Amino acid sequence: MKTHHLLTLGASLLLSAAALAQNVAVVNGKPIPTSRADALERQMARAGQPVTDAQRQQIRDELVMREIFVQEAERRGLTASQDYQDQMALTRQMVLIRALLNDFQAKNPVTDADVRTQYDKLTSGVAGQEYRASHILYKDEAAAQAGLKALAGGADFAALAKKDSQDPGSGANGGDLNWATPDTFVPEFSQAMVALKKGQTTQAPVKSQFGWHIIRLTDVRKAQPPAFDEVKDALRERLQQEKLQAFQAKLRGDAKID
């Protein structure tokens, strides 16, 4: 009799251990499967959050609390409310749509060859010149004229830009605007800049909507496309979005809408 009791107790313990392995917890007799915890961990991982043991415990506590709330809501009959039914329908749609789009992307990936082809297509038409210029921006013409006089007297352009320029971005860098194509700037600035030779400074202040500029041309070079490694991730993302948009457009075009 004792042996039979021990065997029964042992079997019960084994079954309990197996249940714990399959479930995060059991709340009022209702199990919470580990698959729910795994799903939350995957969400955290996709968001770039490391999943530590402490966070796993927090996930367990969160799932237990959710189950307690759900059981109480069901006890009160809230699942029969129209609001609940509507919200569940919307949630079901969102989950299914996300699953559909993820499935489409998995089966229609953007390959490395696709990205390279797009890069070559975009950069093949790059032509013209890039200019590296510096400027000092003044609020009024009189201040700009004073700046030109200081430069004529031997003042250092970069030092004067740091002291006087009303453009805080370039002023902090001695007026340097880095490499750019003429269409980057307002027309008045571009026209004055491209008329200069390397090393020259405008002889008169240049007026634009931002104020009065003293412009110095530092260098000119053939336009350089960005390096492939610098833009490949952005290109991949753009191509993925284009594939998704085409997929959505096809589905809508095929649908019968009354």
Beta strands, then each sheet from edge to edge (+ up, - down):
strand 1: 23-27
strand 2: 30-33
strand 3: 129-138
strand 4: 176-180
strand 5: 206-208
strand 6: 211-222
sheet 1: 1+ 2-
sheet 2: 4+ 3- 6+ 5-
end
